[in-house]
Structure formats: C-alpha cells, structure tokens
Amino acid sequence: MLQFVTKIKLLFNNLTGKIGFYPSLFAFGGLCLGFIMLYAESQGISKFLIKNAPKLVINDADTARTLLSTFIGGIISLMVFSFSMVMILLNQASNNYSPRILPGLISNKRHQYVLGYYIATLIYSILVLLSIKPTDNKYQLPGFSVLIGIILSMLVLALFIYFIHSISEAIQINKIIETIYQKAKTRLSELINQTDDEYSREDFPDSSNWKTVRIDETGYLQTIATGALLEFCKEADCKIEILVAKGTFILKNVPIAKCDIDLDDKQRDQLLTCFGFSRSEIVTHNYILGFKQLTEIAIKAMSPGINDPGTAITCIDYLSELFALRLCKEDFSYFNNEDQQAVISLRTINFKELIYFVFAPLRVYCKHDIIMLHKILTALFFLLQSDSVIEGYKEIIIGEANMILNDAKEAISNKNDLDAVFAIREKIVAINTTDLSLTTLSTD
C-alpha cells in the first residue's frame, strides 16, 4: 500500500512540474462554475435577486451580451499577451543565463495560477453568453451569472497587473540566482536533518557480494522515496544500498541498487516503485543541480558574448554559502530503521567531486581575469575559516586552491597582477596548520 501511495506522489510531482497542469485545473473549475450557475439560474436565483436587490442584476439582454462579448475578447487578448511574455522570459533566460534553469521557471506556480484564472473566466463567460437568448425578458435572463462574470473579469485586470509585476521580477538575474540558491539550500538542509550519518557509518555492512537490482526505465533519477524504502526493508527484512546518485541520467538495465537478500519479481517491482524518474531536472529534488545551475550561469556570464562579470561574482557568492552548508554534511548518507540500525545507504556526490566540478570550469574560463580569480580564492578562504569543516575537507579545499594558483601562474604574465592573486595564498597559509603543498607555490 505504501509503495502505491509513493507511486501516486511521484506521479503528482511530475505532473505539477508541467506548465499546463494548474491552468487545466482552473479551466475545469471555470467549466464547473458555469454549469453550477446555470443550474442556480434554473432554480430562480435571478428572480429572487430582482425582487430583493434589483440593482445587482442586469435586466437587459443586449447589455449583458455586449458586456460578456467585450470581456471575452479582452481576456483572450490579455491571455495571448501573457503567454507571449512567458515565452519571452523563457527564451531570454535560456540565451543569457542557462537552459538548465527553464524547468524551474516553467514550474513557477504563480504564473500558472494567473494563466489558469484567465482561462477559467473565459470559459465561464462563454457558457453564460450562450445561455442568453435575444427574446429573454428580465426574469428569464441569467442576471446573477452575468454579475459574477463581471466580477471575475474585473479580477482579471487586477491579476494582469500582478502578472506584469511578477514577470518583471522573475526575469531579473538576481531573482533567478536567489531562487536557485534558496531551493538548493532548502533541499540540502533537509538532507542534513534527515540522514543518520553520525551513528551509521560503522554499522552498515560490506555490500560487495549483495544481489544487484537493475532498472527498467530511462531518465533522470529525480526522487527516492526513503519512507517507502524503509517500509520495504522492514517488510522484507533486508538492507539496501543505492548505487546511483540523485540527478544522474540512468539508462535501461543499469544497476541501481544492491540488496542483501534475493528478491522475487514482486519484491523487485515494489523496490523499483520507490524511485522516481523524469526527463527534466528540478532543484527542489536535487541540490546538486543548484550548484550546476549557478556554475553555468557564472560561466555564461563570463563568455565574450555576455561579458557580465558582476553576475559571475554574485553566483560565486551564493556558491560559497552553499558550500559552507555542504561542509556540514558527510560524504555518505544512511537511513536507520526503528531499531537505529542502518538499513539504507545512499550514493551521494562526495565533496571532492562537487568542488572540482564547480571550480574546474571556473578556472578554465576565469584564469585570465584578475577580479574573478581573486573572488574564487576569497571564497575558498572563506570556506577554510568555517567552524564546521569536516576532517579531510580542508585538504580538498586547499588542493583546489593549488590548481587555481597554478593556472593563474601560467595564464597571467603581469607580475603585479600575479602578486595580487597570490596575496590570497598568504591568508590561506596563515590559517593552515598542516604541511600542504600550497606553501611551495611561488610567483617566480
């Protein structure tokens, strides 16, 4: 039962990421509201209002049809303009920043709500308009339904103003960067709080002889339902090791997990329902993608076609904060059962891999830029000063600083500029208590 619920949740998560999901729900709601109001009209709601509050009801058929026709035409125009604005936003974001950020912009629910409300009001107005007959007298007109249509159409204008404000904010690069950062930070914080790393590293057994489970789908490993996995391990009395990190693109028939017992076909199917796949990547499900997106935006900003070092510097600032949070997390993740025994081992991107794949492209694209090199080294210096540096991470950070300084030494010919870059090295050496090769580098 838990696996079925998990599968429904994964399907729902995939659906809500589509740009047309919420507009479709709003459209269905507008259709239902239209039929409900027509039913209420057949029960005499307009007649009641004419007798008790006549000023609230339109009692002229031509006036009602003209108003509704005008609203329908206006809403269609606003809807076309709004959809055009969304497409312009997506095109500009893809060209100037990174195509990877498009799923996050598409899944912006506020814009989907506004577009959905447009469609719902349009459908409602069309239904009410079709119910008006030229020969209707004031007691036969759906006067109350027309009044509701007028109110809904007025709200369309208010939402259009809000939409313009929202879309003008969403297209700003600082807003995009902050949104990516907040989503990655939230997800990383959740993982730090959820996993039981402290008590489980020594408890989890060696899995070299365990049975392999292969996947029968293709796509990005988007989510892992750990709750359902824990329930599965309890029912099957087994332990699971996940072989693939979240966010990885997996081909069909690739090993995805290991189990310490032989699983029958039913158990295998139950296990595989705990993995959610998608053809797109979403930051809220994988914090590593946040690092990737910020890195790609910084690299794109440093390209000759864009030439926006300010954006690249902003990305490095946010990356520094994310790395500072990542310093609090071990390179392994385990989940314990009710008896505090480690039963699930997750494959994670270790800190060395993460910091390399972030700073390696930055080194290549920024090694000639003094300001960017200074900013990158300052970020590494900031990480070394953190109080939560896990053992072994300091050597990784200093090793990355070594590679940056080596590239700078080869790429920069001006001695004064090189001295300015190597001045950061002196700060790193001053706080470094271990004998590392960083101190051997020289500008000579």
N, C-alpha and C positions, 0 to 999 in steps of 0.2 A: 504493500500500500504506500509506504514511504517513497519507494522508487517511482511509483506512478505520479505522486504529488510533485516529486522533484522534476520529472519529465515535463509536467504541465508548467512548472515555474520557469524552466529553461526555455520552453516554447514561448511563454509570455514575455520573457526578457528579450528574445529575438524579435518578437512582433512589435514591442514598444520602441525598438530602435529604428523602425521604418517610418519614413516621413509621412506616409499616408494613413497610419494606424489611428491616431486620435482624430484627425479630420473625418475619417469614415465613421467613427463612433458618434461624433457630433452630427454628421449628416443623418444617421439613423435616428438620433434623438429629435432632430428637426422634423423628420417624417412622422415620427410617433406623436409629437406635439400637435402637428397639423391634423392628424386623424382624431386625436382626443378633443381638440377644439371644435372640429366639425360635428363630433358626437354631442358635445355640450350644446352646440347651436341647435341640433335637432331636438334637444330637451327643453329649449326655450330660454336659454340664458340671456340672449339679447333682448327678448321681450321683457324679461324681469328687469333688466337694467334700464330699458326705455321708460318703464313705469316709475322706477325708483331713483335713477340717476341718468336722465336723458342726455346731459351734456357730455357724458363719457362715451356715447355711442354715435357713430356716423350713420345717418339715416338716408343718405343719398347714394344710389348705386354708381352713378358716374364719378362722383368724388372718390368713392372707395376704390374703384378700378383705376382711376388716374393715379392715386397715391401709391397703390401697390405696384402698378406698372413702373412708376418712377423709381420706387425703391429697388425693384428687381434689376432694372438697368444700371442703377448706381452701384448696387452691390456687386454686380458682375464686373463693372469697371474697376472697383476697388480690389476685388479678388485677383483679377488679372495683374494689376499693378503690384499687389503684394507678392504674388508668386514670382513675378519678374524680379522684384527686389531680392527675394531669397536666392534665385538663380544667380544674380549678380554677385551676391555675397559669397556663394559657394565658388564661383569662378575666380573671383579676386583672391579669396583665401587660398585656393589651390595654386594659383600662379605666383602669388607673392610670398606665401608662407610655406605650406607643405600640403600635399594631397592627403596625408595621413590624418589631418585634423577634420576632414569633411564628415566622417561618421559622427563626431561629437557635435558639430554644428547642425547636422541634419536631425539629430535626436533632441534638439532644443525644444522642450515641450511647450514653452510659452508661445513660440511662433506657430506650433501645430494647433494649439488651442484657438488662437486668433483666426487662423485659416479655417479651422473646423466650424467656428461660430459663424463665419461668413456663409459657408455652405449650408449650415442648418437654417439660418434666417432666410436664405434664398429659397430653399425647398419649402419652408413653411409659407412664405409669401405666395409662391406659385400655387400651392394647394388651396389657399384661401381665395386667391384670384379666380381659380377655376370654379369655385363654388358660388360665385356671384353671377346671377342671371340678370339680363337687362330689364326684365319685367318685374323683378322683385320690388315689393313695397318695403317701407321702413321696418315692418315687423318680420319680414322674410329675410332681410339682409343679415349676414353674419357680422353684425356691427362690433360685437365684443372681440371676435377673432381679428378683425381689421385693426382694432385698437391695440391688441397685443402685437400685431405685426408692425405697427408704427413705433411702439416702444422698443421692440427688438432692433428695428432699423436705426433708431437713434443711438442705441448702444453700439451698433456697428461703427458709427462715426467716432465714438469715444475710443473704441478698440483700435481703430485705424491710427489715431493719434499716438496711442500707446505703442502700436506696432512700429511706427516710424522712429519713435524714441528708442525702442528696444533694438531694432535692426541697425541703427546708427551706432549704438554701443557695441553690439556683437561684432561689427566689422573692424573695430579698433584692435590693433595687435596686442596692446597691453591687456585688454579684456580677455582676448583669446589665451594669452600666456597664463594669466592668473587663473582662468577656468581650468586649464590643463593641470596647473600646479595644485589647485585645491582638490581636484578629483584624484590625482596620484597620491597626494598627501593623505587624503581620507582613506583610500584603499590600503596604503602602506601601514597606516596606524591600525587599521582593522586587523591586518595580518599579524602585526606585532602583539596585539592584545589577544588574538585567538589561539595562536600556536603555543605549544607547551615545550619550547626548546630547552628550557633550563633543566628539566628533570628527565629528558627522554634520550639524550644523545648516547648515553652509555647503555640504555636498556634495549634499544632496537637491535635485533639480531642480524647477522650477516645474511644477505639475500642472494648470494651468488648461485645457489642451487635451487632457487624457487622457480615455480612454473610461470611461464610468460603468457600474458593475455594480449592479444592483438586486436587492433581497432578495425571496424568495418566501415568507417566513414572517412571523408576527406574534408579538411578545413582547419581553421584556427581553433586551438583548444581555448575556448573562451572562459568557461567556468568549470569548477569542480565542486560538486555538492558534497561537502565534507560531512554534513549531518547525515545524509543518506549513506555515505561510505561507512561512517561509524556504526550505523544501524546494521548495515550489511556485514561488517566484521563481527558484530555481536551475534547475529543470527547464524553465520557460517563458522564462527569460532576460528577466525583466521586473521592474518596480518597482511597489509597491502603496502607495496612500495610503488609510487608513481614515478615513471621513468622519463616523462616529458614535462618540461616547464610550461606553465600557462602562457598563452600568447604565441606558442610555437605552431607553425603550419605542419600538419601531420598528413601523410599520405596513407591510403588504404593499406591494410595488412601490416602496418608498422607496430612494433611492440609499444604498448602504452603503460602497462603495469605488470608487476610481479606479485604472485600470491604464494603463501607458504603451504597451501593445500591444493589438491586437484579440484578444479571447479567443473561441474557438469554444465551442459548447454544453458539450462535455466539460470543457474547462478552467474554464468558468464554474461548473459543478457542483462541480468539485474545489475551487475557491476558496471557495465558499459552505459547504462542509463544515468549513471552519476556524473557523466562527462558531457558538457555542453559544447557544441561546435558551431562556428559561424563563419561566414565568408568575409566578415569585416572585423576590425579590431576596435575595442572600446576601452577607454582609460579606466572607467569605473570598475571593470572586471580584471584589469591587469595594470598594475602600477608601472611596470617596466615600459609600457607604451608611452607613459607620460615622459619618462627620460628620453625615449626615442624622438618623440614629437618636439620637445624643447630643443634637443640637439639639432634636428633637421631644420627647425626654424632659424636657429643661430647660424647654421652653415649657409642656408639660403640667403640670409641677411648679409653675409659676408661675400656673396658672389658679386662679380662685377656688374651684373645686370640690375641688382637690387641696391647694393652698396649702402647698407644701413647698419653700421656698427653699433649704434645705440640699442637696437633691438637685440643684437647678439649679446651685448653686455647684460641686458635685462634677463635674457634666457639663462646666462651663466649664474646670475644672482639667484634665480629660482632653483636652478640645478644644485647650487651649493646648499640651499635649505633642504632639498630632498635628500641629498647625500648625507647631510647631518642627521636626518631622521633614519636613513638606511644604516648608519653606523650603530644604531640600537638593535639591529636585527642580525641574528646569526645567519651563516650561510646554509643552514639546514633547518627544516621545519617538520615538526612532528605533531600529531594529534593523539591524545590519550583517551582511553575509554573510561568507564565509570570507576574502575579499579586503579586509575592513574598508571596504566600500562600503555606504552607507546604501541599503537596498532596501525598507524598510517604514517608513512614517510613521503613527504612531498619533494619533488625535484624543483629546486629553485635556481635562479641565476645568481651565482656567487658574486661577492663584492668585487673580486678582481676582474671578472668578466664584464661586469656592469661599468666600472670606472674606465676600463680600457675602451669599450665600445662607445663610450660617451666622449672621452678626451682624445682618442686616436684621430677621428675625423677633424676635430677642432684643431689639433696640432697641425694637420696637413693644410687646412685652409687658412689658418691664422698665424703660421710661423713667421710670416714677414711683417705682421702688424704688431708694433710695439705695445700699443694700448691693450690689445686683446691678450697678448702673452702675459702682460702684467696682471690683467684681470684673472686669467686662468690660474696663474701661480698664486695669486692672492686667495682665490677660492680654495686651493689645496692647503694653503697655510691656515685658513680658517678651519678646515676640517681637522687638521692636526691639533688645533687648540681645543677641540671638543672634549668634554669630560667623559663622554660615553664611547670612546674609541675602543672597540673590542680588540683583544690581543691578535696580532697579525695584520690588522687593517692598516696600522701606521706604516709598516714596511711597504705595503701595496701603494699607499698614497705617495710615499717618498720615491718609490720606483717610477711612478707616473711622472713626478716632477723631474726626475732624472732624464726621462725621454723627451720631455718638453724642452729642457735646457739644452740637450744635445741637438735637437732640431733647430733651436734658436741660434746656437753657436754656428751651425752650418749655413743658415739662411740669412743672418744679419751680418753685414760687413762693417757697419759703422761701430767703432769701439765704444763710443759714448752710449749709443743705444743698447749695446750688449751689456755694458756695465749697469744700466738701469734695470734691465731684465734680471741680471744676476744678483742685484741688490735684494730681491725677494729670497734668493737662496740663503743669504746670511741670516734672515729671520727664521727660516726653516731649520738651519743648522743650530741656531741658538736654542731652540726648544727641543732639539733631537738629542736624546740621551744614549742612543745606540750607535754603534760604529757602522755606518752605512756609507755606500759609495758616493752619496750626494756630495760629500765634502771634498771629493777628489776632482770635481769638475772645475775648470778654470776658463777664463775668457781669453787666455793667451793662446 
